[in-house]
Amino acid sequence: MKKVVIIGAGASGMFFALNINTDKYDVTILEKNKIAGKKLLMTGNGKCNFWNEDMTIKHFHSNENLDSIISDDLIREIPKIFDKLSIEKKNKNGYYYPFTNKASTIKDTFLEEIENKNIKIRYNYDVLNIEKTSDGYLINNEIKADILVIATGGLTYPKTGSNGEGINILQKLGHDVIQPLPSLVQLISTKKEYLKAWHGIREDAKVSLYINDKLIKEESGELQLTDYGISGICVFNISRDASIALYEKKKVEVKIDFMPFCNDVVKYLKEKNTKLSILSMLKRIINETLAKIILDESHIKYNVLVKNLSDNELERLEKNIKEFNLEIINTKSFDNAQVTRGGISLKDVNSKFESKKCKNLYIIGEALDVDGDCGGYNLAFAFMSAYKASKGLNDD
Ligand SMILES: Cc1cc2nc3c(=O)[nH]c(=O)nc-3n(C[C@H](O)[C@H](O)[C@H](O)COP(=O)(O)OP(=O)(O)OC[C@H]3O[C@@H](n4cnc5c(N)ncnc54)[C@H](O)[C@@H]3O)c2cc1C
């Protein structure tokens, strides 16, 4: 029987294990932590958003074309496996979670299945070195494998075990690496007095990402204002492009629309109760502290009556309500990011995720140059790549 060694008992490593045919292969998992799925347990704030109703290719990103990687057939297969595992799911606005609302349900179910298949997991085993031999691979100079599966993840939340070691090892074996960068991450703006004051405010807003003065992407949702800049799912979803642009030393700005429901703020204010002071008026729409910041930035006194605002004042106010400008100087680091943009180039794997550089070596999950939007897409890719690789071997 051929010996398969999986490195990493995270989302992709475990999913590969529970789909591989153990009548055909002798399977072992090597995991550096003392438990499996440390990152999986943190996903979706511990609730694990593992899938999405809108599972389409536009939510996945890579330097390469993903058409041959993420097919409709593959997308259809994964929910079937969750059904077979009897994991009851719940759909919250298109986002799928286990019905228990607990990531541990997914992890425990995976582990139970893996144990039922008599797959061994060796914990506290840190793979530092892989050598290609004439008939397979030698791990840390002691463990032999005929077939190797690298499921070591990306670089985010390195305390969970995925610190980029796997990517480094693959690079030494001749694979190309697309620059890893933090993605689905908070954005840091230039230092401003008002950042301290607005820390903790949450507003329903639209954020628009400008790179070198060109509009690149718009996202709406709950925006979190922080003492370093901005956060929230809408920010995470523009952070990938921001991260790449910052790495390329381009000018990055985010314009915030605090009244996305209204196209003409001047008309809106004039039509409303113009006997109110402008602060009283704005307080009815947005947080009071934020209203004061917007008025300060517009050089307008809080107690001016709306009807007495000059055309110039109205123009400045509209600009700061609809296009509050933040110059972005950095992203938060890998310690805070949810996913890694970049990793092993897809040019180096075939559609079954086998390396083109090293025969019988498979690369799955976040170690590859594929990342998804917020909404279950990153776990979805971990599962899809793991399933496809295992199927390739089962059909061999
Ligand atoms: C806070 C947070 C929340 C997230 N929430 C979501 C969400 O709700 N939905 C979603 O789709 N995605 C989410 N993600 C992203 C998702 O968790 C990852 O994309 C996914 O876990 C990647 O799976 P993976 O198997 O490739 O890597 P991982 O899950 O990181 O697993 C890699 C495993 O390999 C082990 N390992 C690494 N190197 C070695 C080595 N050298 N030797 C031995 N073992 C090694 C690690 O210890 C780890 O157990 C979130 C991420 C974070 C950080």
PDBQT file of the ligand as one rigid body, heavy atoms in Angstrom, charges set to zero:
ROOT
HETATM    1  C1  LIG A 401      -9.720  34.825  12.665  1.00  0.00    +0.000 C 
HETATM    2  C2  LIG A 401     -10.028  34.095  11.397  1.00  0.00    +0.000 A 
HETATM    3  C3  LIG A 401     -11.352  33.895  11.037  1.00  0.00    +0.000 A 
HETATM    4  C4  LIG A 401     -11.655  33.262   9.838  1.00  0.00    +0.000 A 
HETATM    5  N1  LIG A 401     -12.958  33.029   9.535  1.00  0.00    +0.000 NA
HETATM    6  C5  LIG A 401     -13.277  32.397   8.382  1.00  0.00    +0.000 A 
HETATM    7  C6  LIG A 401     -14.634  32.091   8.074  1.00  0.00    +0.000 A 
HETATM    8  O1  LIG A 401     -15.556  32.325   8.868  1.00  0.00    +0.000 OA
HETATM    9  N2  LIG A 401     -14.881  31.486   6.878  1.00  0.00    +0.000 N 
HETATM   10  C7  LIG A 401     -13.878  31.158   5.996  1.00  0.00    +0.000 A 
HETATM   11  O2  LIG A 401     -14.169  30.623   4.936  1.00  0.00    +0.000 OA
HETATM   12  N3  LIG A 401     -12.585  31.378   6.302  1.00  0.00    +0.000 NA
HETATM   13  C8  LIG A 401     -12.252  31.972   7.471  1.00  0.00    +0.000 A 
HETATM   14  N4  LIG A 401     -10.937  32.175   7.787  1.00  0.00    +0.000 N 
HETATM   15  C9  LIG A 401      -9.899  31.655   6.864  1.00  0.00    +0.000 C 
HETATM   16  C10 LIG A 401      -9.729  30.131   7.023  1.00  0.00    +0.000 C 
HETATM   17  O3  LIG A 401      -9.631  29.819   8.387  1.00  0.00    +0.000 OA
HETATM   18  C11 LIG A 401      -8.473  29.627   6.309  1.00  0.00    +0.000 C 
HETATM   19  O4  LIG A 401      -8.453  30.089   4.986  1.00  0.00    +0.000 OA
HETATM   20  C12 LIG A 401      -8.426  28.099   6.328  1.00  0.00    +0.000 C 
HETATM   21  O5  LIG A 401      -8.348  27.629   7.657  1.00  0.00    +0.000 OA
HETATM   22  C13 LIG A 401      -7.227  27.590   5.536  1.00  0.00    +0.000 C 
HETATM   23  O6  LIG A 401      -7.175  26.186   5.670  1.00  0.00    +0.000 OA
HETATM   24  P1  LIG A 401      -5.791  25.419   5.484  1.00  0.00    +0.000 P 
HETATM   25  O7  LIG A 401      -6.053  23.988   5.764  1.00  0.00    +0.000 OA
HETATM   26  O8  LIG A 401      -5.172  25.793   4.214  1.00  0.00    +0.000 OA
HETATM   27  O9  LIG A 401      -4.839  26.028   6.620  1.00  0.00    +0.000 OA
HETATM   28  P2  LIG A 401      -4.993  26.002   8.206  1.00  0.00    +0.000 P 
HETATM   29  O10 LIG A 401      -6.405  25.837   8.596  1.00  0.00    +0.000 OA
HETATM   30  O11 LIG A 401      -4.246  27.175   8.684  1.00  0.00    +0.000 OA
HETATM   31  O12 LIG A 401      -4.238  24.660   8.640  1.00  0.00    +0.000 OA
HETATM   32  C14 LIG A 401      -2.856  24.492   8.469  1.00  0.00    +0.000 C 
HETATM   33  C15 LIG A 401      -2.386  23.454   9.487  1.00  0.00    +0.000 C 
HETATM   34  O13 LIG A 401      -1.055  23.068   9.164  1.00  0.00    +0.000 OA
HETATM   35  C16 LIG A 401      -0.273  23.024  10.354  1.00  0.00    +0.000 C 
HETATM   36  N5  LIG A 401       1.120  23.272   9.978  1.00  0.00    +0.000 N 
HETATM   37  C17 LIG A 401       1.626  24.381   9.393  1.00  0.00    +0.000 A 
HETATM   38  N6  LIG A 401       2.945  24.243   9.149  1.00  0.00    +0.000 NA
HETATM   39  C18 LIG A 401       3.281  23.010   9.610  1.00  0.00    +0.000 A 
HETATM   40  C19 LIG A 401       4.510  22.285   9.657  1.00  0.00    +0.000 A 
HETATM   41  N7  LIG A 401       5.621  22.795   9.163  1.00  0.00    +0.000 N 
HETATM   42  N8  LIG A 401       4.497  21.054  10.219  1.00  0.00    +0.000 NA
HETATM   43  C20 LIG A 401       3.355  20.515  10.714  1.00  0.00    +0.000 A 
HETATM   44  N9  LIG A 401       2.166  21.146  10.684  1.00  0.00    +0.000 NA
HETATM   45  C21 LIG A 401       2.123  22.382  10.144  1.00  0.00    +0.000 A 
HETATM   46  C22 LIG A 401      -0.860  24.136  11.204  1.00  0.00    +0.000 C 
HETATM   47  O14 LIG A 401      -0.549  23.981  12.561  1.00  0.00    +0.000 OA
HETATM   48  C23 LIG A 401      -2.346  24.003  10.902  1.00  0.00    +0.000 C 
HETATM   49  O15 LIG A 401      -2.973  23.105  11.776  1.00  0.00    +0.000 OA
HETATM   50  C24 LIG A 401     -10.607  32.799   8.982  1.00  0.00    +0.000 A 
HETATM   51  C25 LIG A 401      -9.284  32.981   9.367  1.00  0.00    +0.000 A 
HETATM   52  C26 LIG A 401      -8.986  33.623  10.556  1.00  0.00    +0.000 A 
HETATM   53  C27 LIG A 401      -7.552  33.802  10.940  1.00  0.00    +0.000 C 
ENDROOT
TORSDOF 0
